[in-house]
Amino acid sequence: MTEPAQTPEDRELVERAQGGDMAAFEELVRRHQQGLFSYLYRMTSDRHTAEELTQQALVRAWKAIEGFGGRSGFKTWLYRIGINLAINHRTRRKPTVELDEELPAGPDSEPQNAFRQHEREAAVQAALAKLPADQRAAMVMSLYEQLSYREIGEAMGRSARAVDSLLFRAKTNLRKLLEPAHRKGLI
């Protein structure tokens, strides 16, 4: 079995937090909150919902930190909490597509290129919103969070091989969903 993907600093902070050290947990939050928010935003396509789910995930992590066994990294464990919240939220509500205007448009700063990048991102976000929740979760972690198959598997409670299969299906579905945008020259 491979070593959990956890930095020594995170491991020490987790141990201190498990002993009731709120400052240690706050440092873990400082390290991972923005990444968790970005992930949840891409899962929900809604800034307000992502903020709420991020806070819920952090509260749940604090309440459950004593039971965290370290079989995975803290980040992976935190993302798993976020995944569960996002999937539960998604099953309760129909997804909406909203672009985050605060995310960078890309290296192209000319208005024409920025608009094209904006349209491309809109098409991708709309396609992602149509994927089944597990495929969307895996794609977001792979594309935007750049997690390894092993890390995604740990976060989703699946093997790396199952993640590979899940991502293959997600990519196949995305190609079909993005075909109209490709015909328009957006992708």
C-alpha positions in Angstrom: 0.0 0.0 0.0 1.3 3.5 -0.8 2.0 6.2 1.7 -1.0 8.6 2.2 -0.5 11.9 0.3 -0.1 14.2 3.3 2.6 16.6 3.9 4.5 16.3 7.2 3.3 19.8 8.1 -0.4 18.8 7.6 0.2 15.6 9.6 1.6 17.6 12.5 -1.3 20.1 12.3 -3.9 17.3 12.2 -2.3 15.7 15.3 -2.4 19.0 17.1 -6.0 19.7 16.0 -7.0 16.2 17.2 -5.8 17.3 20.6 -8.1 20.3 20.5 -5.7 22.9 19.1 -8.0 25.3 17.3 -5.0 27.3 15.9 -3.7 24.2 14.2 -7.0 23.5 12.6 -7.2 27.2 11.5 -3.9 26.7 9.8 -5.2 23.6 8.0 -8.2 25.7 6.9 -5.9 28.5 5.7 -4.0 26.0 3.6 -6.9 24.2 2.0 -10.0 26.4 2.1 -9.4 28.2 -1.2 -8.8 24.9 -3.1 -11.9 23.4 -1.5 -13.9 26.4 -2.5 -12.6 26.3 -6.1 -13.5 22.6 -6.3 -17.0 23.1 -4.9 -17.6 26.1 -7.1 -16.8 24.0 -10.2 -19.1 21.3 -8.8 -22.0 23.6 -8.2 -21.5 26.5 -10.7 -22.7 28.8 -8.0 -20.5 31.1 -5.8 -23.0 31.4 -2.9 -23.6 27.6 -2.8 -19.9 26.9 -3.0 -19.2 29.3 -0.1 -22.0 27.6 2.0 -20.7 24.1 1.2 -17.2 25.1 1.9 -18.2 26.3 5.4 -20.3 23.2 6.0 -17.3 21.0 5.0 -15.0 22.8 7.3 -17.4 22.6 10.2 -17.9 18.9 9.6 -14.1 18.4 9.4 -13.6 20.2 12.7 -16.3 18.1 14.4 -14.9 14.9 13.0 -11.1 15.6 13.2 -10.7 13.3 16.2 -11.9 10.4 14.1 -9.6 11.2 11.1 -7.3 8.2 10.9 -4.8 9.5 8.4 -5.4 6.7 5.9 -5.5 9.5 3.3 -4.1 13.0 3.4 -6.1 15.7 5.2 -6.8 17.5 1.9 -8.2 14.3 0.4 -10.3 13.7 3.4 -11.6 17.3 3.4 -12.4 17.0 -0.4 -14.3 13.8 0.3 -16.5 15.7 2.8 -17.0 18.4 0.2 -17.8 15.8 -2.5 -20.5 14.3 -0.4 -22.0 17.7 0.4 -21.9 18.7 -3.3 -23.5 15.5 -4.4 -26.2 15.7 -1.8 -26.8 19.3 -2.7 -27.0 18.5 -6.4 -29.5 15.7 -5.9 -31.7 18.2 -4.0 -31.5 21.0 -6.6 -31.3 21.1 -10.4 -27.9 22.4 -11.3 -27.5 25.9 -12.8 -24.6 27.2 -14.8 -23.0 30.4 -13.7 -19.6 31.7 -14.7 -17.2 32.9 -12.1 -16.1 36.3 -13.3 -13.4 36.4 -10.7 -11.5 33.5 -12.2 -8.8 34.6 -14.6 -9.8 34.6 -18.3 -6.4 33.3 -19.3 -3.2 34.6 -20.6 -4.9 36.5 -23.5 -5.7 40.0 -22.4 -7.2 41.4 -25.6 -11.0 41.8 -25.5 -11.5 39.5 -28.5 -9.4 36.7 -26.9 -10.9 37.2 -23.5 -14.4 36.9 -24.9 -13.5 33.7 -26.7 -12.0 32.3 -23.5 -15.2 33.3 -21.7 -17.3 31.5 -24.3 -15.1 28.5 -24.1 -15.3 28.4 -20.3 -19.1 28.8 -20.5 -19.4 25.8 -22.8 -17.2 23.6 -20.6 -19.1 24.6 -17.5 -22.4 23.9 -19.1 -21.2 20.5 -20.3 -19.8 19.7 -16.8 -23.1 20.6 -15.2 -24.8 18.0 -17.3 -22.5 15.1 -16.3 -23.6 12.6 -13.6 -22.4 13.8 -10.2 -19.6 11.2 -9.8 -18.2 11.9 -13.3 -18.3 15.6 -12.7 -16.6 15.3 -9.3 -13.8 13.2 -10.9 -13.3 15.6 -13.8 -13.2 18.7 -11.6 -10.6 17.1 -9.4 -8.6 15.9 -12.4 -8.8 19.0 -14.6 -9.0 21.9 -12.1 -7.4 20.5 -8.9 -4.9 18.4 -10.8 -5.2 15.5 -8.3 -3.8 12.1 -9.2 -6.0 9.1 -9.9 -5.0 7.7 -6.5 -5.9 11.0 -4.7 -9.2 11.2 -6.6 -9.9 7.6 -5.7 -9.2 8.3 -2.0 -11.5 11.3 -2.1 -14.3 9.3 -3.8 -13.8 6.0 -2.0 -12.8 4.2 -5.2 -9.7 2.5 -6.6 -7.4 4.3 -9.1 -8.6 1.9 -11.7 -12.2 2.8 -11.0 -11.3 6.5 -11.3 -9.6 5.8 -14.7 -12.8 4.2 -15.9 -15.0 7.0 -14.5 -12.8 9.6 -16.2 -12.9 7.8 -19.5 -16.7 7.8 -19.4 -16.7 11.5 -18.3 -14.4 12.4 -21.2 -16.6 10.5 -23.7 -19.7 12.3 -22.4 -18.0 15.7 -22.4 -16.9 15.2 -26.1 -20.6 14.5 -27.0 -21.8 17.5 -24.9 -19.2 19.8 -26.3 -19.7 18.8 -30.0 -22.1 21.8 -30.6 -19.6 24.2 -29.2 -16.9 22.6 -31.3 -18.9 23.0 -34.4 -19.3 26.7 -33.6 -15.5 27.0 -33.2 -15.6 27.7 -29.5 -13.7 24.6 -28.5 
